[in-house]
């Protein structure tokens, strides 16, 4: 898996108890390995919002493209490898997800400007 990443992993969570599927947060994108085919890469600027439901152990990513279905990442309590078992800590992935989504957001604000008698006025700002 690591050899297929183009950037260092900032956080990762398993997506099944066998450890064959993973979601990995990198600086530029979210990479999802399903264990069967090539990994899917989702640039952070496509993500509008990410949430974590700790009780259900589910990350839900909402895309900036409205007609795109949410990405649901179910995280098992742990991963079994033969006789060994390791619990899955979602905190590093959650932190990386939050940081990368926040870094990719373009802030916008809507305000009403005073009316002018002649002509019209518009204002836009990007960070």
N, CA, C and O atoms as CSV, one atom per row, in Angstrom:
chain,resi,resn,atom,element,x,y,z
A,1,UNK,N,N,0.819,-1.186,0.000
A,1,UNK,CA,C,0.000,0.000,0.000
A,1,UNK,C,C,0.869,1.259,0.000
A,1,UNK,O,O,0.665,2.141,-0.834
A,2,UNK,N,N,1.831,1.360,0.913
A,2,UNK,CA,C,2.666,2.558,1.011
A,2,UNK,C,C,3.405,2.840,-0.289
A,2,UNK,O,O,3.603,3.999,-0.654
A,3,UNK,N,N,3.810,1.793,-0.983
A,3,UNK,CA,C,4.540,1.993,-2.232
A,3,UNK,C,C,3.653,2.578,-3.332
A,3,UNK,O,O,4.168,3.088,-4.327
A,4,UNK,N,N,2.336,2.512,-3.170
A,4,UNK,CA,C,1.405,3.080,-4.149
A,4,UNK,C,C,1.065,4.535,-3.851
A,4,UNK,O,O,0.419,5.194,-4.667
A,5,UNK,N,N,1.484,5.045,-2.704
A,5,UNK,CA,C,1.230,6.434,-2.352
A,5,UNK,C,C,2.287,7.331,-2.980
A,5,UNK,O,O,3.464,6.974,-3.029
A,6,UNK,N,N,1.866,8.487,-3.456
A,6,UNK,CA,C,2.801,9.451,-4.037
A,6,UNK,C,C,3.310,10.443,-2.995
A,6,UNK,O,O,4.260,11.185,-3.246
A,7,UNK,N,N,2.673,10.452,-1.823
A,7,UNK,CA,C,3.033,11.361,-0.735
A,7,UNK,C,C,3.021,10.574,0.566
A,7,UNK,O,O,2.418,9.503,0.637
A,8,UNK,N,N,3.684,11.094,1.600
A,8,UNK,CA,C,3.644,10.413,2.899
A,8,UNK,C,C,2.230,10.399,3.482
A,8,UNK,O,O,1.449,11.325,3.268
A,9,UNK,N,N,1.922,9.348,4.209
A,9,UNK,CA,C,0.623,9.232,4.882
A,9,UNK,C,C,0.618,10.118,6.121
A,9,UNK,O,O,1.547,10.077,6.929
A,10,UNK,N,N,-0.445,10.924,6.266
A,10,UNK,CA,C,-0.633,11.752,7.455
A,10,UNK,C,C,-1.472,11.021,8.493
A,10,UNK,O,O,-1.378,11.301,9.688
A,11,UNK,N,N,-2.289,10.089,8.034
A,11,UNK,CA,C,-3.149,9.290,8.897
A,11,UNK,C,C,-3.826,8.230,8.050
A,11,UNK,O,O,-4.058,8.434,6.859
A,12,UNK,N,N,-4.141,7.100,8.662
A,12,UNK,CA,C,-4.784,6.008,7.913
A,12,UNK,C,C,-5.694,5.225,8.840
A,12,UNK,O,O,-5.436,5.102,10.037
A,13,UNK,N,N,-6.768,4.695,8.261
A,13,UNK,CA,C,-7.679,3.820,9.006
A,13,UNK,C,C,-8.013,2.607,8.146
A,13,UNK,O,O,-8.140,2.709,6.926
A,14,UNK,N,N,-8.153,1.444,8.809
A,14,UNK,CA,C,-8.592,0.266,8.059
A,14,UNK,C,C,-10.075,0.381,7.733
A,14,UNK,O,O,-10.836,1.025,8.456
A,15,UNK,N,N,-10.472,-0.249,6.641
A,15,UNK,CA,C,-11.881,-0.259,6.248
A,15,UNK,C,C,-12.486,-1.646,6.330
A,15,UNK,O,O,-13.664,-1.836,6.026
A,16,UNK,N,N,-11.681,-2.615,6.740
A,16,UNK,CA,C,-12.206,-3.950,7.031
A,16,UNK,C,C,-11.313,-4.617,8.076
A,16,UNK,O,O,-10.172,-4.206,8.282
A,17,UNK,N,N,-11.835,-5.635,8.723
A,17,UNK,CA,C,-11.129,-6.296,9.826
A,17,UNK,C,C,-9.945,-7.128,9.348
A,17,UNK,O,O,-9.089,-7.500,10.151
A,18,UNK,N,N,-9.883,-7.427,8.044
A,18,UNK,CA,C,-8.772,-8.207,7.496
A,18,UNK,C,C,-7.561,-7.324,7.198
A,18,UNK,O,O,-6.452,-7.830,7.026
A,19,UNK,N,N,-7.770,-5.993,7.134
A,19,UNK,CA,C,-6.673,-5.077,6.844
A,19,UNK,C,C,-6.313,-4.995,5.376
A,19,UNK,O,O,-5.221,-4.542,5.034
A,20,UNK,N,N,-7.207,-5.424,4.502
A,20,UNK,CA,C,-6.922,-5.361,3.065
A,20,UNK,C,C,-7.449,-4.088,2.413
A,20,UNK,O,O,-7.111,-3.802,1.264
A,21,UNK,N,N,-8.272,-3.320,3.125
A,21,UNK,CA,C,-8.811,-2.061,2.605
A,21,UNK,C,C,-8.500,-0.945,3.606
A,21,UNK,O,O,-8.678,-1.108,4.813
A,22,UNK,N,N,-8.036,0.185,3.084
A,22,UNK,CA,C,-7.619,1.301,3.939
A,22,UNK,C,C,-8.009,2.630,3.317
A,22,UNK,O,O,-8.134,2.736,2.096
A,23,UNK,N,N,-8.202,3.642,4.150
A,23,UNK,CA,C,-8.330,5.027,3.718
A,23,UNK,C,C,-7.108,5.749,4.271
A,23,UNK,O,O,-6.801,5.644,5.459
A,24,UNK,N,N,-6.413,6.480,3.406
A,24,UNK,CA,C,-5.170,7.145,3.786
A,24,UNK,C,C,-5.265,8.626,3.439
A,24,UNK,O,O,-5.598,8.990,2.311
A,25,UNK,N,N,-4.971,9.473,4.416
A,25,UNK,CA,C,-4.931,10.913,4.191
A,25,UNK,C,C,-3.495,11.313,3.887
A,25,UNK,O,O,-2.586,11.021,4.665
A,26,UNK,N,N,-3.289,11.983,2.752
A,26,UNK,CA,C,-1.985,12.538,2.407
A,26,UNK,C,C,-2.143,14.057,2.313
A,26,UNK,O,O,-3.251,14.569,2.472
A,27,UNK,N,N,-1.085,14.760,2.065
A,27,UNK,CA,C,-1.168,16.212,1.955
A,27,UNK,C,C,-2.113,16.645,0.847
A,27,UNK,O,O,-2.885,17.586,1.034
A,28,UNK,N,N,-2.070,15.985,-0.296
A,28,UNK,CA,C,-2.852,16.413,-1.445
A,28,UNK,C,C,-4.181,15.733,-1.652
A,28,UNK,O,O,-5.031,16.253,-2.375
A,29,UNK,N,N,-4.388,14.566,-1.028
A,29,UNK,CA,C,-5.618,13.839,-1.331
A,29,UNK,C,C,-5.935,12.756,-0.306
A,29,UNK,O,O,-5.121,12.399,0.545
A,30,UNK,N,N,-7.153,12.257,-0.433
A,30,UNK,CA,C,-7.592,11.065,0.290
A,30,UNK,C,C,-7.438,9.902,-0.684
A,30,UNK,O,O,-7.927,9.965,-1.812
A,31,UNK,N,N,-6.769,8.854,-0.256
A,31,UNK,CA,C,-6.565,7.682,-1.108
A,31,UNK,C,C,-7.268,6.504,-0.446
A,31,UNK,O,O,-7.026,6.199,0.721
A,32,UNK,N,N,-8.146,5.843,-1.208
A,32,UNK,CA,C,-8.900,4.709,-0.684
A,32,UNK,C,C,-8.459,3.440,-1.408
A,32,UNK,O,O,-8.584,3.320,-2.627
A,33,UNK,N,N,-7.942,2.502,-0.625
A,33,UNK,CA,C,-7.527,1.194,-1.123
A,33,UNK,C,C,-8.617,0.196,-0.758
A,33,UNK,O,O,-8.936,0.029,0.420
A,34,UNK,N,N,-9.194,-0.473,-1.763
A,34,UNK,CA,C,-10.236,-1.449,-1.447
A,34,UNK,C,C,-9.713,-2.875,-1.443
A,34,UNK,O,O,-10.465,-3.807,-1.160
A,35,UNK,N,N,-8.456,-3.057,-1.748
A,35,UNK,CA,C,-7.861,-4.385,-1.700
A,35,UNK,C,C,-8.052,-5.197,-2.964
A,35,UNK,O,O,-7.440,-6.256,-3.105
A,36,UNK,N,N,-8.881,-4.737,-3.886
A,36,UNK,CA,C,-9.164,-5.509,-5.100
A,36,UNK,C,C,-8.691,-4.825,-6.378
A,36,UNK,O,O,-8.280,-5.493,-7.327
A,37,UNK,N,N,-8.746,-3.511,-6.404
A,37,UNK,CA,C,-8.386,-2.797,-7.621
A,37,UNK,C,C,-7.463,-1.632,-7.281
A,37,UNK,O,O,-7.045,-1.471,-6.134
A,38,UNK,N,N,-7.154,-0.834,-8.279
A,38,UNK,CA,C,-6.287,0.316,-8.063
A,38,UNK,C,C,-6.907,1.262,-7.038
A,38,UNK,O,O,-8.130,1.383,-6.967
A,39,UNK,N,N,-6.077,1.926,-6.249
A,39,UNK,CA,C,-6.617,2.868,-5.255
A,39,UNK,C,C,-7.325,4.035,-5.935
A,39,UNK,O,O,-6.962,4.441,-7.039
A,40,UNK,N,N,-8.346,4.567,-5.256
A,40,UNK,CA,C,-9.061,5.741,-5.751
A,40,UNK,C,C,-8.532,6.957,-5.006
A,40,UNK,O,O,-8.441,6.959,-3.778
A,41,UNK,N,N,-8.184,7.992,-5.767
A,41,UNK,CA,C,-7.627,9.215,-5.199
A,41,UNK,C,C,-8.649,10.335,-5.303
A,41,UNK,O,O,-9.209,10.586,-6.370
A,42,UNK,N,N,-8.885,11.003,-4.182
A,42,UNK,CA,C,-9.846,12.102,-4.117
A,42,UNK,C,C,-9.114,13.352,-3.619
A,42,UNK,O,O,-8.785,13.428,-2.436
A,43,UNK,N,N,-8.850,14.339,-4.497
A,43,UNK,CA,C,-8.190,15.567,-4.042
A,43,UNK,C,C,-9.028,16.276,-2.985
A,43,UNK,O,O,-10.258,16.237,-3.026
A,44,UNK,N,N,-8.350,16.927,-2.033
A,44,UNK,CA,C,-9.054,17.575,-0.926
A,44,UNK,C,C,-9.976,18.696,-1.378
A,44,UNK,O,O,-10.972,18.971,-0.709
A,45,UNK,N,N,-9.677,19.345,-2.486
A,45,UNK,CA,C,-10.547,20.440,-2.918
A,45,UNK,C,C,-11.900,19.955,-3.431
A,45,UNK,O,O,-12.782,20.767,-3.709
A,46,UNK,N,N,-12.071,18.634,-3.558
A,46,UNK,CA,C,-13.370,18.068,-3.929
A,46,UNK,C,C,-14.236,17.784,-2.703
A,46,UNK,O,O,-15.430,17.513,-2.834
A,47,UNK,N,N,-13.639,17.847,-1.516
A,47,UNK,CA,C,-14.349,17.531,-0.271
A,47,UNK,C,C,-14.885,18.817,0.349
A,47,UNK,O,O,-14.127,19.751,0.610
A,48,UNK,N,N,-16.188,18.860,0.582
A,48,UNK,CA,C,-16.798,20.019,1.222
A,48,UNK,C,C,-16.784,19.873,2.738
A,48,UNK,O,O,-16.554,20.846,3.457
A,49,UNK,N,N,-17.031,18.658,3.226
A,49,UNK,CA,C,-17.144,18.436,4.668
A,49,UNK,C,C,-16.853,16.978,4.988
A,49,UNK,O,O,-17.195,16.080,4.219
A,50,UNK,N,N,-16.220,16.755,6.129
A,50,UNK,CA,C,-15.993,15.418,6.630
A,50,UNK,C,C,-16.480,15.325,8.061
A,50,UNK,O,O,-16.218,16.227,8.857
A,51,UNK,N,N,-17.181,14.257,8.408
A,51,UNK,CA,C,-17.662,14.068,9.774
A,51,UNK,C,C,-17.278,12.679,10.276
A,51,UNK,O,O,-17.070,11.756,9.488
A,52,UNK,N,N,-17.189,12.545,11.593
A,52,UNK,CA,C,-16.869,11.274,12.233
A,52,UNK,C,C,-17.947,10.969,13.252
A,52,UNK,O,O,-18.223,11.783,14.133
A,53,UNK,N,N,-18.554,9.807,13.137
A,53,UNK,CA,C,-19.513,9.313,14.119
A,53,UNK,C,C,-18.794,8.227,14.909
A,53,UNK,O,O,-18.676,7.089,14.455
A,54,UNK,N,N,-18.317,8.589,16.095
A,54,UNK,CA,C,-17.537,7.655,16.902
A,54,UNK,C,C,-18.311,6.445,17.375
A,54,UNK,O,O,-17.747,5.361,17.530
A,55,UNK,N,N,-19.607,6.623,17.607
A,55,UNK,CA,C,-20.422,5.504,18.068
A,55,UNK,C,C,-20.592,4.463,16.961
A,55,UNK,O,O,-20.504,3.260,17.209
A,56,UNK,N,N,-20.833,4.931,15.755
A,56,UNK,CA,C,-20.995,4.021,14.611
A,56,UNK,C,C,-19.664,3.693,13.936
A,56,UNK,O,O,-19.593,2.793,13.099
A,57,UNK,N,N,-18.602,4.432,14.305
A,57,UNK,CA,C,-17.270,4.280,13.716
A,57,UNK,C,C,-17.306,4.490,12.199
A,57,UNK,O,O,-16.840,3.657,11.422
A,58,UNK,N,N,-17.875,5.631,11.810
A,58,UNK,CA,C,-18.048,5.942,10.391
A,58,UNK,C,C,-17.599,7.372,10.102
A,58,UNK,O,O,-18.001,8.313,10.787
A,59,UNK,N,N,-16.755,7.521,9.074
A,59,UNK,CA,C,-16.445,8.827,8.508
A,59,UNK,C,C,-17.371,9.027,7.319
A,59,UNK,O,O,-17.569,8.107,6.526
A,60,UNK,N,N,-17.939,10.221,7.188
A,60,UNK,CA,C,-18.773,10.546,6.026
A,60,UNK,C,C,-18.192,11.789,5.381
A,60,UNK,O,O,-18.044,12.827,6.026
A,61,UNK,N,N,-17.866,11.675,4.103
A,61,UNK,CA,C,-17.339,12.801,3.356
A,61,UNK,C,C,-18.390,13.284,2.372
A,61,UNK,O,O,-18.931,12.514,1.578
A,62,UNK,N,N,-18.665,14.586,2.447
A,62,UNK,CA,C,-19.607,15.220,1.522
A,62,UNK,C,C,-18.763,15.981,0.507
A,62,UNK,O,O,-17.816,16.683,0.861
A,63,UNK,N,N,-19.122,15.828,-0.741
A,63,UNK,CA,C,-18.365,16.427,-1.841
A,63,UNK,C,C,-18.877,17.817,-2.175
A,63,UNK,O,O,-20.038,18.140,-1.924
A,64,UNK,N,N,-18.011,18.630,-2.740
A,64,UNK,CA,C,-18.418,19.967,-3.181
A,64,UNK,C,C,-19.334,19.885,-4.393
A,64,UNK,O,O,-20.119,20.801,-4.639
A,65,UNK,N,N,-19.243,18.814,-5.139
A,65,UNK,CA,C,-20.142,18.577,-6.275
A,65,UNK,C,C,-21.442,17.991,-5.711
A,65,UNK,O,O,-21.461,16.854,-5.239
A,66,UNK,N,N,-22.531,18.775,-5.764
A,66,UNK,CA,C,-23.791,18.436,-5.098
A,66,UNK,C,C,-24.391,17.092,-5.501
A,66,UNK,O,O,-24.982,16.415,-4.660
A,67,UNK,N,N,-24.257,16.692,-6.758
A,67,UNK,CA,C,-24.904,15.463,-7.223
A,67,UNK,C,C,-24.073,14.206,-6.959
A,67,UNK,O,O,-24.470,13.108,-7.349
A,68,UNK,N,N,-22.943,14.360,-6.310
A,68,UNK,CA,C,-22.072,13.225,-6.004
A,68,UNK,C,C,-22.476,12.604,-4.671
A,68,UNK,O,O,-22.681,13.311,-3.684
A,69,UNK,N,N,-22.587,11.299,-4.651
A,69,UNK,CA,C,-22.999,10.584,-3.436
A,69,UNK,C,C,-21.907,10.653,-2.374
A,69,UNK,O,O,-20.721,10.552,-2.689
A,70,UNK,N,N,-22.310,10.828,-1.104
A,70,UNK,CA,C,-21.358,10.883,0.007
A,70,UNK,C,C,-20.498,9.625,0.035
A,70,UNK,O,O,-20.948,8.540,-0.333
A,71,UNK,N,N,-19.263,9.787,0.475
A,71,UNK,CA,C,-18.373,8.650,0.659
A,71,UNK,C,C,-18.443,8.248,2.123
A,71,UNK,O,O,-18.162,9.060,3.005
A,72,UNK,N,N,-18.816,7.006,2.386
A,72,UNK,CA,C,-18.947,6.491,3.746
A,72,UNK,C,C,-17.805,5.504,3.988
A,72,UNK,O,O,-17.654,4.517,3.269
A,73,UNK,N,N,-17.008,5.793,5.016
A,73,UNK,CA,C,-15.874,4.951,5.373
A,73,UNK,C,C,-16.136,4.334,6.741
A,73,UNK,O,O,-16.011,5.007,7.764
A,74,UNK,N,N,-16.498,3.064,6.759
A,74,UNK,CA,C,-16.772,2.337,8.001
A,74,UNK,C,C,-15.464,1.773,8.538
A,74,UNK,O,O,-14.778,1.017,7.850
A,75,UNK,N,N,-15.122,2.142,9.764
A,75,UNK,CA,C,-13.858,1.746,10.373
A,75,UNK,C,C,-14.118,0.658,11.411
A,75,UNK,O,O,-14.861,0.887,12.366
A,76,UNK,N,N,-13.519,-0.521,11.240
A,76,UNK,CA,C,-13.711,-1.571,12.243
A,76,UNK,C,C,-12.990,-1.216,13.548
A,76,UNK,O,O,-12.134,-0.333,13.575
A,77,UNK,N,N,-13.342,-1.903,14.603
A,77,UNK,CA,C,-12.705,-1.662,15.900
A,77,UNK,C,C,-11.231,-2.042,15.872
A,77,UNK,O,O,-10.426,-1.500,16.629
A,78,UNK,N,N,-10.883,-2.978,14.992
A,78,UNK,CA,C,-9.491,-3.408,14.903
A,78,UNK,C,C,-9.258,-4.276,13.691
A,78,UNK,O,O,-10.174,-4.567,12.922
A,79,UNK,N,N,-8.004,-4.686,13.535
A,79,UNK,CA,C,-7.579,-5.507,12.402
A,79,UNK,C,C,-6.945,-6.780,12.928
A,79,UNK,O,O,-6.114,-6.746,13.835
A,80,UNK,N,N,-7.344,-7.901,12.350
A,80,UNK,CA,C,-6.783,-9.202,12.728
A,80,UNK,C,C,-5.816,-9.659,11.642
A,80,UNK,O,O,-6.137,-9.652,10.454
A,81,UNK,N,N,-4.628,-10.054,12.080
A,81,UNK,CA,C,-3.623,-10.585,11.170
A,81,UNK,C,C,-3.144,-11.900,11.758
A,81,UNK,O,O,-2.240,-11.934,12.594
A,82,UNK,N,N,-3.771,-12.988,11.302
A,82,UNK,CA,C,-3.472,-14.286,11.890
A,82,UNK,C,C,-3.948,-14.315,13.326
A,82,UNK,O,O,-5.127,-14.078,13.591
A,83,UNK,N,N,-3.051,-14.602,14.260
A,83,UNK,CA,C,-3.399,-14.623,15.681
A,83,UNK,C,C,-3.284,-13.246,16.327
A,83,UNK,O,O,-3.728,-13.052,17.458
A,84,UNK,N,N,-2.699,-12.307,15.625
A,84,UNK,CA,C,-2.495,-10.965,16.184
A,84,UNK,C,C,-3.715,-10.083,15.902
A,84,UNK,O,O,-4.362,-10.203,14.862
A,85,UNK,N,N,-4.008,-9.198,16.854
A,85,UNK,CA,C,-5.115,-8.251,16.709
A,85,UNK,C,C,-4.622,-6.877,17.141
A,85,UNK,O,O,-4.001,-6.729,18.193
A,86,UNK,N,N,-4.903,-5.886,16.323
A,86,UNK,CA,C,-4.528,-4.508,16.660
A,86,UNK,C,C,-5.770,-3.634,16.586
A,86,UNK,O,O,-6.498,-3.672,15.594
A,87,UNK,N,N,-6.019,-2.847,17.628
A,87,UNK,CA,C,-7.181,-1.955,17.603
A,87,UNK,C,C,-6.919,-0.817,16.612
A,87,UNK,O,O,-5.776,-0.422,16.385
A,88,UNK,N,N,-7.994,-0.308,16.035
A,88,UNK,CA,C,-7.901,0.764,15.037
A,88,UNK,C,C,-8.131,2.108,15.719
A,88,UNK,O,O,-9.222,2.376,16.222
A,89,UNK,N,N,-7.107,2.944,15.735
A,89,UNK,CA,C,-7.195,4.289,16.306
A,89,UNK,C,C,-7.519,5.257,15.174
A,89,UNK,O,O,-6.688,5.482,14.294
A,90,UNK,N,N,-8.706,5.824,15.189
A,90,UNK,CA,C,-9.145,6.726,14.122
A,90,UNK,C,C,-8.668,8.160,14.333
A,90,UNK,O,O,-8.802,8.980,13.424
A,91,UNK,N,N,-8.120,8.490,15.495
A,91,UNK,CA,C,-7.768,9.877,15.825
A,91,UNK,C,C,-6.754,10.509,14.864
A,91,UNK,O,O,-6.988,11.633,14.420
A,92,UNK,N,N,-5.634,9.846,14.516
A,92,UNK,CA,C,-4.694,10.480,13.585
A,92,UNK,C,C,-5.312,10.751,12.203
A,92,UNK,O,O,-5.037,11.781,11.587
A,93,UNK,N,N,-6.143,9.824,11.728
A,93,UNK,CA,C,-6.810,10.029,10.438
A,93,UNK,C,C,-7.813,11.171,10.540
A,93,UNK,O,O,-7.897,12.007,9.640
A,94,UNK,N,N,-8.572,11.211,11.630
A,94,UNK,CA,C,-9.565,12.276,11.820
A,94,UNK,C,C,-8.884,13.651,11.865
A,94,UNK,O,O,-9.386,14.614,11.284
A,95,UNK,N,N,-7.762,13.737,12.544
A,95,UNK,CA,C,-7.024,14.999,12.627
A,95,UNK,C,C,-6.527,15.427,11.247
A,95,UNK,O,O,-6.663,16.590,10.866
A,96,UNK,N,N,-5.952,14.484,10.501
A,96,UNK,CA,C,-5.456,14.790,9.157
A,96,UNK,C,C,-6.602,15.182,8.230
A,96,UNK,O,O,-6.470,16.113,7.435
A,97,UNK,N,N,-7.716,14.481,8.330
A,97,UNK,CA,C,-8.894,14.792,7.512
A,97,UNK,C,C,-9.358,16.219,7.787
A,97,UNK,O,O,-9.581,16.992,6.856
A,98,UNK,N,N,-9.504,16.564,9.055
A,98,UNK,CA,C,-9.942,17.913,9.417
A,98,UNK,C,C,-8.975,18.972,8.895
A,98,UNK,O,O,-9.400,19.962,8.300
A,99,UNK,N,N,-7.685,18.769,9.116
A,99,UNK,CA,C,-6.684,19.745,8.679
A,99,UNK,C,C,-6.675,19.914,7.161
A,99,UNK,O,O,-6.601,21.039,6.668
A,100,UNK,N,N,-6.746,18.834,6.432
A,100,UNK,CA,C,-6.660,18.919,4.969
A,100,UNK,C,C,-7.927,19.530,4.371
A,100,UNK,O,O,-7.840,20.308,3.421
A,101,UNK,N,N,-9.102,19.191,4.909
A,101,UNK,CA,C,-10.351,19.780,4.404
A,101,UNK,C,C,-10.362,21.275,4.697
A,101,UNK,O,O,-10.714,22.072,3.828
A,102,UNK,N,N,-9.981,21.662,5.906
A,102,UNK,CA,C,-9.943,23.083,6.254
A,102,UNK,C,C,-8.953,23.839,5.375
A,102,UNK,O,O,-9.225,24.969,4.969
A,103,UNK,N,N,-7.827,23.240,5.082
A,103,UNK,CA,C,-6.814,23.898,4.253
A,103,UNK,C,C,-7.301,24.085,2.816
A,103,UNK,O,O,-6.861,25.007,2.129
A,104,UNK,N,N,-8.195,23.226,2.362
A,104,UNK,CA,C,-8.662,23.281,0.971
A,104,UNK,C,C,-9.878,24.178,0.775
A,104,UNK,O,O,-10.226,24.509,-0.358
A,105,UNK,N,N,-10.525,24.572,1.865
A,105,UNK,CA,C,-11.754,25.360,1.745
A,105,UNK,C,C,-11.437,26.784,1.320
A,105,UNK,O,O,-10.538,27.422,1.869
A,106,UNK,N,N,-12.173,27.269,0.351
A,106,UNK,CA,C,-12.121,28.674,-0.041
A,106,UNK,C,C,-13.249,29.353,0.707
A,106,UNK,O,O,-14.417,29.017,0.511
A,107,UNK,N,N,-12.916,30.295,1.554
A,107,UNK,CA,C,-13.919,30.976,2.362
A,107,UNK,C,C,-14.675,31.999,1.519
A,107,UNK,O,O,-14.089,32.703,0.697
A,108,UNK,N,N,-15.969,32.066,1.737
A,108,UNK,CA,C,-16.764,33.063,1.037
A,108,UNK,C,C,-17.748,33.681,2.014
A,108,UNK,O,O,-18.141,33.060,3.002
A,109,UNK,N,N,-18.135,34.899,1.724
A,109,UNK,CA,C,-19.099,35.605,2.557
A,109,UNK,C,C,-20.024,36.394,1.653
A,109,UNK,O,O,-19.606,36.912,0.617
A,110,UNK,N,N,-21.279,36.481,2.049
A,110,UNK,CA,C,-22.262,37.263,1.309
A,110,UNK,C,C,-22.664,38.434,2.178
A,110,UNK,O,O,-22.962,38.265,3.360
A,111,UNK,N,N,-22.674,39.608,1.601
A,111,UNK,CA,C,-23.068,40.802,2.347
A,111,UNK,C,C,-23.832,41.736,1.423
A,111,UNK,O,O,-23.653,41.713,0.205
A,112,UNK,N,N,-24.669,42.543,2.009
A,112,UNK,CA,C,-25.411,43.539,1.248
A,112,UNK,C,C,-24.634,44.847,1.310
A,112,UNK,O,O,-24.343,45.361,2.390
A,113,UNK,N,N,-24.306,45.370,0.149
A,113,UNK,CA,C,-23.585,46.632,0.068
A,113,UNK,C,C,-24.586,47.778,0.008
A,113,UNK,O,O,-25.710,47.593,-0.461
A,114,UNK,N,N,-24.195,48.951,0.474
A,114,UNK,CA,C,-25.097,50.099,0.385
A,114,UNK,C,C,-25.446,50.354,-1.080
A,114,UNK,O,O,-24.603,50.232,-1.968
A,115,UNK,N,N,-26.689,50.706,-1.304
A,115,UNK,CA,C,-27.125,50.970,-2.671
A,115,UNK,C,C,-26.513,52.265,-3.168
A,115,UNK,O,O,-26.357,53.230,-2.419
A,116,UNK,N,N,-26.174,52.265,-4.432
A,116,UNK,CA,C,-25.647,53.459,-5.077
A,116,UNK,C,C,-26.722,54.015,-5.989
A,116,UNK,O,O,-27.542,53.267,-6.522
A,117,UNK,N,N,-26.719,55.285,-6.164
A,117,UNK,CA,C,-27.734,55.916,-7.021
A,117,UNK,C,C,-27.510,55.565,-8.487
A,117,UNK,O,O,-28.472,55.299,-9.206
A,118,UNK,N,N,-26.259,55.558,-8.943
A,118,UNK,CA,C,-25.952,55.304,-10.351
A,118,UNK,C,C,-25.036,54.095,-10.435
A,118,UNK,O,O,-24.021,54.028,-9.742
A,119,UNK,N,N,-25.390,53.151,-11.274
A,119,UNK,CA,C,-24.560,51.966,-11.468
A,119,UNK,C,C,-24.776,50.940,-10.381
A,119,UNK,O,O,-25.723,51.017,-9.598
A,120,UNK,N,N,-23.897,50.000,-10.353
A,120,UNK,CA,C,-24.033,48.969,-9.338
A,120,UNK,C,C,-22.672,48.462,-8.935
A,120,UNK,O,O,-21.689,48.663,-9.649
A,121,UNK,N,N,-22.611,47.816,-7.815
A,121,UNK,CA,C,-21.332,47.456,-7.233
A,121,UNK,C,C,-21.356,46.001,-6.764
A,121,UNK,O,O,-22.352,45.536,-6.210
A,122,UNK,N,N,-20.255,45.294,-6.990
A,122,UNK,CA,C,-20.110,43.917,-6.529
A,122,UNK,C,C,-18.738,43.762,-5.908
A,122,UNK,O,O,-17.793,44.472,-6.251
A,123,UNK,N,N,-18.652,42.823,-4.994
A,123,UNK,CA,C,-17.384,42.583,-4.323
A,123,UNK,C,C,-17.204,41.083,-4.130
A,123,UNK,O,O,-18.137,40.397,-3.714
A,124,UNK,N,N,-16.024,40.573,-4.425
A,124,UNK,CA,C,-15.724,39.152,-4.213
A,124,UNK,C,C,-14.338,39.049,-3.603
A,124,UNK,O,O,-13.452,39.853,-3.890
A,125,UNK,N,N,-14.173,38.057,-2.770
A,125,UNK,CA,C,-12.879,37.883,-2.116
A,125,UNK,C,C,-12.554,36.420,-2.025
A,125,UNK,O,O,-13.430,35.602,-1.745
A,126,UNK,N,N,-11.289,36.070,-2.259
A,126,UNK,CA,C,-10.810,34.696,-2.095
A,126,UNK,C,C,-9.594,34.710,-1.201
A,126,UNK,O,O,-8.789,35.641,-1.227
A,127,UNK,N,N,-9.475,33.660,-0.410
A,127,UNK,CA,C,-8.287,33.547,0.437
A,127,UNK,C,C,-7.370,32.523,-0.127
A,127,UNK,O,O,-6.305,32.271,0.436
